[in-house]
């Protein structure tokens, strides 16, 4: 049976951010919209046929990517997420499974697809210059093949003109991969817990890092909310592979600022409060590095 509804963010993950007295529902905030709505998590972060694409046989493949995400990425990580939500420690194998989950979360969401669309014209133009230079050099070396090489020149221009502003869905879904897994796994993690009133919130692009820094620099940071009381901070500034700590509200606020700033369109929360609306509708959010005293 064809799966029509593809979840950009997994339902199990969103369950960590549902309304306390209505555990099947969540508050959804939208950028540039002052009216949050309460909706069932089954209808949150979902789009029809989002991971579908046309395969080499010309047939629309609706299920392969959705199945890969569910079976290879989400299911192995669910017990790990549950342990962290229950304040239980995890081992290195479990850390790796969650690292893969976080790495794929970066690439499976609309924000990453939009980023690739913005970058693709420049990339394609650079590739055009490179390929046409090869053709030009070949013309100098093999003038007797001028007709064939001119045909290749036309083909190069036609293909690049066709795809530089209109990438096929197949291209996007094949970029959903585990590239960042080893880096995130190698980073030193702090699993951070908060017992105050203001919760961690999440979004349609919940795994944050500073684009300008990437993941591998000394001052790179990753933050990833796990549920309303729990989040992960990852960086390179301590020795332990994982440390479990309770934090003050200022850390929660900074993680939430990052989460909102990283959202493509939607922010999800277990509460409907004015401070979230204020944050969601800010034109510019100032982000700071999180400094640890230990």
VOTORPA-794057 format. One record per residue (C-alpha): x, y, z. Coordinates in steps of 0.2 Angstrom, whole numbers, padded with zeros to 4 digits, always signed. Each point is the difference from the previous one (the first is absolute). Layout:
XYZ...
# end
This chain:
+0000+0000+0000+0007+0017-0005+0004+0011+0014-0007+0017-0004+0004+0010+0016+0019+0002+0003+0006+0006+0017+0013+0013-0001+0003-0001+0018-0005-0017+0008-0016-0002+0011+0010-0009+0014+0012+0015+0001-0015+0013+0000-0008-0010+0015+0013+0007+0011-0007+0017-0003-0019-0003+0002-0012+0009+0011+0001-0007+0018-0019-0003+0002-0003-0004-0019+0015-0012-0004-0006-0002-0018+0000+0018-0004+0014+0014-0002+0000+0018-0002+0006+0006-0018+0007+0017-0002+0003+0007-0018+0012+0013-0005-0008+0017-0003-0016-0006+0008-0006+0006+0017-0013-0014+0002+0007-0017+0006-0011-0015-0003-0003-0016+0010+0001-0016-0011+0002-0019+0001+0018-0005-0002-0004-0012-0014-0004+0016-0010+0015+0010+0005+0016+0001-0011-0008-0011-0013-0001+0003-0019-0007-0011-0014+0013-0009-0010+0014+0010+0007+0013-0014-0003-0007-0007-0016+0010+0001-0016+0001-0007-0018+0012-0015-0001+0011-0005-0014-0014-0010-0007-0011+0015-0001-0011-0006+0014-0005+0011+0015+0008-0008+0016-0011+0006+0014+0007-0012+0014+0018-0003-0001+0007+0015+0009-0015+0000+0013+0004-0018+0003+0019+0003+0002-0003+0014+0012-0012-0010+0011+0010-0017+0000+0018+0006-0001-0001+0017+0009-0015+0002+0011-0003-0017+0007+0018-0003+0007+0000+0017+0008-0017-0001+0009+0006-0010+0015+0015+0012+0002-0012+0015+0000-0011-0009+0012+0014-0003+0012+0006+0018+0000-0018+0006+0003+0000-0012+0015+0017+0007+0006+0009-0016-0003+0018+0000-0007+0004-0007-0017+0015-0010-0006+0011+0004-0016-0010-0011-0011-0016+0009+0005+0009+0017-0002+0005-0005-0018-0018-0004-0004-0006+0016+0006+0014+0009-0009-0006-0008-0016-0018+0006+0004+0006+0018+0003+0011+0000-0016-0014-0006-0011-0012+0012+0009+0011+0014-0007-0003-0006-0018-0017-0007+0000-0009+0017+0003-0007+0014-0012+0014+0012+0006+0014-0011-0007-0010-0002-0016-0002+0019-0002+0018+0003+0004+0005-0012-0014-0012+0009-0012+0008+0017+0004+0018-0007-0002-0003-0010-0016+0000+0014-0013+0018+0005+0006+0006-0018+0001-0007-0004-0018+0008+0015-0007+0017-0005+0007-0003-0017-0007-0004+0007-0017+0016+0010-0001+0010-0015+0005-0008-0012-0013+0000+0013-0014+0019+0003+0004+0003-0019-0003-0009+0001-0016+0010+0015-0005+0016-0008+0004-0006-0016-0010-0003+0011-0015+0018+0006+0000+0006-0018+0002-0012-0009-0012-0006+0013-0013-0005-0015-0011-0014-0003+0013-0007+0017-0001-0018-0005-0005-0001-0013+0015+0007+0013+0012-0011+0014-0005-0015-0013+0003+0007-0003+0017+0001+0019+0004-0019+0002-0005-0004-0015+0011+0009+0007+0015-0009+0017-0002-0017-0008-0002+0002-0012+0015+0006+0014+0011-0013+0013-0006-0014-0014+0003+0005-0004+0018+0009+0015+0008-0016+0008+0006-0011-0015+0000+0008-0015+0009-0009-0016-0001-0007-0008+0015+0012-0015-0002+0014+0012+0003-0007+0006+0016-0004-0017+0008+0017-0007-0004+0008+0014+0010-0009-0008+0015+0015-0009+0008+0010-0003+0015+0015+0010-0005+0001+0010+0017-0002-0015+0011+0018-0003+0004+0004+0018+0004-0015+0002+0012+0004-0017+0008+0018+0005+0003-0005+0017+0008-0002+0001+0019-0018+0000+0006-0009+0008+0014-0017-0007+0003-0009+0015+0008-0015-0001+0011-0011+0014+0006-0013-0001+0014-0007+0018-0001-0016+0006-0008+0005+0006-0018+0003-0016-0010+0012-0004-0014-0010+0002-0017+0004-0007-0017-0003+0003-0018-0001-0006-0018+0020+0001+0000+0004-0005+0018+0019-0004-0002+0010+0016+0001+0017+0005-0003+0008+0016-0005+0001+0000-0020+0015+0012+0001+0010-0012+0011-0006-0017-0007+0003-0015+0012+0018-0003+0000+0008+0016+0007+0006+0002+0018-0015+0011+0005-0013-0009-0010-0016-0004+0009-0016-0011-0003-0016+0001+0010-0014-0012-0002-0016+0000+0011-0005-0017+0006-0016+0004+0009-0007+0014+0011+0012-0003+0014+0015-0007-0010+0012+0006-0013+0017-0005-0007+0015+0012-0002+0015-0006-0009+0017+0008-0003+0019-0002+0002+0003+0009+0017+0001-0015+0012+0007-0017+0002-0014-0011+0004-0010-0009-0014-0016+0004+0010-0005+0010+0015-0017+0002+0008-0004+0016+0008-0014+0011+0006+0000+0018-0007-0007+0017+0005-0013+0009-0010+0012+0011-0010+0006-0016-0009-0017-0005-0004-0004+0017-0008+0016-0001-0010-0004-0017-0007-0018+0006-0004+0007+0015-0009+0010-0012-0011-0014-0011-0003-0012+0014-0006+0014+0008-0010+0003-0016-0009-0018-0004-0004-0005+0000-0018-0019+0004+0003-0007-0008+0016+0005-0001+0018-0008-0013+0012-0003+0002+0018-0009-0008+0015-0007+0017+0006-0008+0015-0007+0009+0015+0007+0003+0018-0005+0019-0002+0001+0000-0013-0014-0010+0011-0012+0012+0015+0004+0015-0011-0005-0008-0008-0015-0005+0018-0007+0017+0008+0003+0008+0006-0016+0017-0004+0006+0005-0011+0015+0017+0002+0008+0009-0016+0003+0014-0003+0013+0012-0014+0003-0004-0010+0016+0014+0002+0012+0002-0014+0013+0008+0004+0017+0008-0018+0002
# end
